[in-house]
Amino acid sequence: MPIPEPAGRSEPARELVRDRVYAQVRNAILTGVLLPGERLDEAELRKWLQVSGTPIRQALHTLSLEGLVQTAPQSYSAVIAPKPERALETLQTIGVLLAGATLMTLPRLDEAARAELARLADAVIDSLQVGDVPAITTAAEAFFTLILHACPNPVLVEIIARSGPSLSYHVSVAHQGLDADLVELARGYETLKTALEHHDDRGVVAATKRVFRVDCATS
């Protein structure tokens, strides 16, 4: 007869093959192992991933919905090649999502969390002043990760977790379309930090929009 599981104990969820394939291909795209525009040949993917074609097609379909893969029916699939002319619109989309999360999160933060955010903003500013792009990215991710961890809206957090890496990928690949001004970006983070220290939550949200150029006109 079946033996009931003790209370509070559950069997660990088994990873589906399609989920593993999805995660591996997605990671290969985001880390640059698979390059923008690169054809995704099913036979080569089967050899690499050691799986049948079905989970590969399922994974590619999901990745196409996320904007990381482009597909042509009964033809081919390829890593998306982000367009520079869409980089600003994509950056603004990230900004709208993060500004919303910031607006909801700030009233919940204690002094220690605010001080940590101010420290992380300083790290972004320092990286911007020396033009260290990898350090800028790392520091900015740490800043907004702290906000997302405290965000009271799980739906918004899930949307950002699902779409954020794809949107960031589009911006990083097509960044030449942004004409980025690191000095102006540093000023934005300085304004954000000052607003944080003065408990000016609206000012923090406004500075977040400035950092992501939400108010800039798009063509």
C-alpha positions, -999 to +999 in steps of 0.1 A: +000+000+000+012+036-005+030+050+025+020+086+032+047+112+033+055+126+067+039+161+072+061+189+059+081+166+036+077+167-002+095+149-030+119+172-048+105+183-081+120+165-111+135+188-138+118+182-171+141+177-201+125+206-219+132+229-190+169+218-189+173+223-226+156+257-223+179+268-195+211+256-213+203+273-246+191+305-229+223+306-208+244+301-239+227+330-256+229+354-226+266+346-220+276+350-257+284+313-264+258+315-291+262+348-309+235+372-322+222+360-356+238+325-352+217+297-368+204+271-343+207+238-362+185+212-346+209+183-354+238+202-338+217+210-308+207+174-304+243+164-305+253+190-280+224+185-256+220+147-260+182+149-264+156+144-290+142+171-312+110+176-293+124+193-262+146+214-284+117+227-304+098+234-272+127+253-258+132+273-289+095+282-290+097+295-254+129+314-262+112+330-293+083+342-270+110+358-247+126+376-276+159+356-276+153+335-307+137+342-340+121+314-360+109+310-395+082+282-398+096+250-413+128+268-421+153+278-394+158+292-360+185+317-350+196+337-320+179+371-322+200+400-336+189+430-316+184+462-336+204+493-325+174+516-334+153+497-308+179+499-280+164+531-264+129+517-264+141+485-248+161+505-221+130+525-214+110+494-209+134+481-183+132+515-166+094+515-164+095+481-148+122+489-123+107+523-115+074+506-107+092+481-084+111+509-068+079+529-061+063+499-043+094+489-024+108+521-009+081+526+018+090+491+031+127+497+035+143+503+069+174+525+075+198+497+070+184+488+036+184+524+025+220+528+036+229+497+016+211+510-015+231+543-011+263+523-009+254+504-041+246+536-059+280+549-049+295+517-064+277+524-097+289+561-097+325+550-090+324+525-119+308+551-142+336+576-134+363+552-146+342+538-175+344+502-163+314+488-181+314+453-165+316+469-130+288+493-139+266+464-149+274+444-118+268+473-094+236+484-111+223+448-110+231+446-073+213+478-066+181+468-083+183+432-071+181+445-036+149+464-045+134+434-062+141+412-032+120+436-010+093+443-036+059+434-022+044+426-056+053+390-066+036+393-100+058+423-109+089+405-096+081+374-117+076+395-148+109+413-143+127+380-135+113+365-167+117+394-191+147+413-176+175+391-189+161+392-224+156+429-223+191+435-209+205+412-236+189+434-263+203+466-248+238+452-243+241+438-278+226+469-295+241+495-271+257+514-300+222+527-307+220+544-273+248+570-276+254+566-239+267+595-219+285+581-188+288+615-172+251+621-174+244+586-162+266+592-131+246+624-124+214+604-125+227+580-099+240+608-078+205+624-078+191+590-070+215+585-040+207+620-027+170+614-029+175+581-010+194+597+018+167+624+022+138+598+021+125+615-010+109+584-025+093+603-054+128+617-062+143+582-062+116+570-087+121+601-109+159+595-108+154+559-118+134+570-148+162+595-157+188+568-155+168+547-180+159+577-201+122+570-198+113+606-206+134+607-238+115+609-270+117+579-293+114+579-331 
